[in-house]
Amino acid sequence: MECPACGKALSEIQAGGIRVDVCRSGCGGIWFDWFELSKVDEPTEEVGAALLALSPPSATKPNSAQRRCPRCAGQPMQRHYFSVKRQVQVDECPACGGFWLDAGELVRIRSLFESEESAREAAQVLFAGLVEENFAGERGASQERLRRARRFAHFFRFLCPSYWIPGKQEWGSH
């Protein structure tokens, strides 16, 4: 496989129970197949220790252009933040679910949260804050519209009792 960042050949290494592809002769990036990154993204996971010791052998700088997946022929990868803390951007292939990390990004990812549970809690707090902030005004406006609709319906109920509406009551539909 070819490195999506610098174009050099990737070499496969064993790290605990997973096999990853590393750009040893170039930029020092790491390719994780689907679900492999989740096995090394926490500081308590031993599998990641071998990968942390990797450093780029040269001063090869990765390109900043949109990258292509090394697994899927020509598939553009999507760049996004790894977590709700928005500190580390990663490249993910939408086709195969693989992740490309530039040199040093794994260290930064492992320092973001102590555990999966703390990452989940941070996401819930962020989402709750966004929902409250963005929808609090909308909730108030909806309540006001509901109040007005009920008053309007009540007004028509007073003007037009249900026994005057054909089909509502047997004796009123004649």
Contacts in CASP RR format, 6 or more apart in sequence:
PFRMAT RR
TARGET T0000
AUTHOR 0000-0000-0000
METHOD contacts of the structure
MODEL  1
MECPACGKALSEIQAGGIRVDVCRSGCGGIWFDWFELSKVDEPTEEVGAA
LLALSPPSATKPNSAQRRCPRCAGQPMQRHYFSVKRQVQVDECPACGGFW
LDAGELVRIRSLFESEESAREAAQVLFAGLVEENFAGERGASQERLRRAR
RFAHFFRFLCPSYWIPGKQEWGSH
1 9 0 8 1.000
1 10 0 8 1.000
1 21 0 8 1.000
1 31 0 8 1.000
1 70 0 8 1.000
1 71 0 8 1.000
2 8 0 8 1.000
2 9 0 8 1.000
2 10 0 8 1.000
2 70 0 8 1.000
3 9 0 8 1.000
3 10 0 8 1.000
3 23 0 8 1.000
3 26 0 8 1.000
3 27 0 8 1.000
3 29 0 8 1.000
3 70 0 8 1.000
4 31 0 8 1.000
4 67 0 8 1.000
4 68 0 8 1.000
4 69 0 8 1.000
4 70 0 8 1.000
4 77 0 8 1.000
4 91 0 8 1.000
4 100 0 8 1.000
5 23 0 8 1.000
5 27 0 8 1.000
5 29 0 8 1.000
5 62 0 8 1.000
5 63 0 8 1.000
5 67 0 8 1.000
5 100 0 8 1.000
5 102 0 8 1.000
6 23 0 8 1.000
6 26 0 8 1.000
6 27 0 8 1.000
6 60 0 8 1.000
6 61 0 8 1.000
6 62 0 8 1.000
6 63 0 8 1.000
7 23 0 8 1.000
8 23 0 8 1.000
8 25 0 8 1.000
8 26 0 8 1.000
8 27 0 8 1.000
8 60 0 8 1.000
9 25 0 8 1.000
10 21 0 8 1.000
10 22 0 8 1.000
10 23 0 8 1.000
10 31 0 8 1.000
10 70 0 8 1.000
11 21 0 8 1.000
11 22 0 8 1.000
11 24 0 8 1.000
11 25 0 8 1.000
12 19 0 8 1.000
12 20 0 8 1.000
12 21 0 8 1.000
12 22 0 8 1.000
13 19 0 8 1.000
13 20 0 8 1.000
13 21 0 8 1.000
13 22 0 8 1.000
13 50 0 8 1.000
15 40 0 8 1.000
15 47 0 8 1.000
15 48 0 8 1.000
15 50 0 8 1.000
15 51 0 8 1.000
16 46 0 8 1.000
16 47 0 8 1.000
16 48 0 8 1.000
16 50 0 8 1.000
17 39 0 8 1.000
17 47 0 8 1.000
18 32 0 8 1.000
18 36 0 8 1.000
18 39 0 8 1.000
18 40 0 8 1.000
18 47 0 8 1.000
20 30 0 8 1.000
20 31 0 8 1.000
20 32 0 8 1.000
20 33 0 8 1.000
20 36 0 8 1.000
20 51 0 8 1.000
21 30 0 8 1.000
21 31 0 8 1.000
21 70 0 8 1.000
22 28 0 8 1.000
22 29 0 8 1.000
22 30 0 8 1.000
22 31 0 8 1.000
22 51 0 8 1.000
22 54 0 8 1.000
23 29 0 8 1.000
23 30 0 8 1.000
23 56 0 8 1.000
24 54 0 8 1.000
24 57 0 8 1.000
25 57 0 8 1.000
25 58 0 8 1.000
26 56 0 8 1.000
26 57 0 8 1.000
26 58 0 8 1.000
26 60 0 8 1.000
27 56 0 8 1.000
27 60 0 8 1.000
27 61 0 8 1.000
27 62 0 8 1.000
27 102 0 8 1.000
27 103 0 8 1.000
28 54 0 8 1.000
28 55 0 8 1.000
28 56 0 8 1.000
28 57 0 8 1.000
28 60 0 8 1.000
28 102 0 8 1.000
28 103 0 8 1.000
29 56 0 8 1.000
29 62 0 8 1.000
29 100 0 8 1.000
29 101 0 8 1.000
29 102 0 8 1.000
29 103 0 8 1.000
29 105 0 8 1.000
30 51 0 8 1.000
30 54 0 8 1.000
30 100 0 8 1.000
30 101 0 8 1.000
30 106 0 8 1.000
31 70 0 8 1.000
31 71 0 8 1.000
31 98 0 8 1.000
31 99 0 8 1.000
31 100 0 8 1.000
32 40 0 8 1.000
32 98 0 8 1.000
32 99 0 8 1.000
32 100 0 8 1.000
32 101 0 8 1.000
33 71 0 8 1.000
33 96 0 8 1.000
33 97 0 8 1.000
33 98 0 8 1.000
34 96 0 8 1.000
34 97 0 8 1.000
34 98 0 8 1.000
36 98 0 8 1.000
36 99 0 8 1.000
37 98 0 8 1.000
37 99 0 8 1.000
37 101 0 8 1.000
37 109 0 8 1.000
39 45 0 8 1.000
39 47 0 8 1.000
40 47 0 8 1.000
40 48 0 8 1.000
40 51 0 8 1.000
40 106 0 8 1.000
40 110 0 8 1.000
41 106 0 8 1.000
41 109 0 8 1.000
41 110 0 8 1.000
42 110 0 8 1.000
42 113 0 8 1.000
42 114 0 8 1.000
42 115 0 8 1.000
42 116 0 8 1.000
43 110 0 8 1.000
43 111 0 8 1.000
43 114 0 8 1.000
44 114 0 8 1.000
44 115 0 8 1.000
48 106 0 8 1.000
48 110 0 8 1.000
51 106 0 8 1.000
52 106 0 8 1.000
52 107 0 8 1.000
52 110 0 8 1.000
54 103 0 8 1.000
55 103 0 8 1.000
56 103 0 8 1.000
62 102 0 8 1.000
62 103 0 8 1.000
66 76 0 8 1.000
66 77 0 8 1.000
66 79 0 8 1.000
67 76 0 8 1.000
67 77 0 8 1.000
67 79 0 8 1.000
67 91 0 8 1.000
67 100 0 8 1.000
68 74 0 8 1.000
68 75 0 8 1.000
68 76 0 8 1.000
68 77 0 8 1.000
69 75 0 8 1.000
69 76 0 8 1.000
69 77 0 8 1.000
69 93 0 8 1.000
69 95 0 8 1.000
69 96 0 8 1.000
69 98 0 8 1.000
69 100 0 8 1.000
70 100 0 8 1.000
71 93 0 8 1.000
71 96 0 8 1.000
71 98 0 8 1.000
72 93 0 8 1.000
72 95 0 8 1.000
72 96 0 8 1.000
75 93 0 8 1.000
75 94 0 8 1.000
75 95 0 8 1.000
75 96 0 8 1.000
77 91 0 8 1.000
77 92 0 8 1.000
77 93 0 8 1.000
77 94 0 8 1.000
77 100 0 8 1.000
78 91 0 8 1.000
78 92 0 8 1.000
78 93 0 8 1.000
78 94 0 8 1.000
79 89 0 8 1.000
79 90 0 8 1.000
79 91 0 8 1.000
79 92 0 8 1.000
80 89 0 8 1.000
80 90 0 8 1.000
80 92 0 8 1.000
81 87 0 8 1.000
81 88 0 8 1.000
81 89 0 8 1.000
81 90 0 8 1.000
82 88 0 8 1.000
82 89 0 8 1.000
82 90 0 8 1.000
82 105 0 8 1.000
82 109 0 8 1.000
82 112 0 8 1.000
83 109 0 8 1.000
83 112 0 8 1.000
83 113 0 8 1.000
83 119 0 8 1.000
83 122 0 8 1.000
83 123 0 8 1.000
84 119 0 8 1.000
84 122 0 8 1.000
84 123 0 8 1.000
84 126 0 8 1.000
85 112 0 8 1.000
85 122 0 8 1.000
87 108 0 8 1.000
87 112 0 8 1.000
88 105 0 8 1.000
88 108 0 8 1.000
88 109 0 8 1.000
88 112 0 8 1.000
90 99 0 8 1.000
90 100 0 8 1.000
90 101 0 8 1.000
90 105 0 8 1.000
90 109 0 8 1.000
91 99 0 8 1.000
91 100 0 8 1.000
92 98 0 8 1.000
92 99 0 8 1.000
92 100 0 8 1.000
93 99 0 8 1.000
93 100 0 8 1.000
101 109 0 8 1.000
112 119 0 8 1.000
113 119 0 8 1.000
113 122 0 8 1.000
162 168 0 8 1.000
162 169 0 8 1.000
163 169 0 8 1.000
163 171 0 8 1.000
163 172 0 8 1.000
164 172 0 8 1.000
166 172 0 8 1.000
166 173 0 8 1.000
167 173 0 8 1.000
END
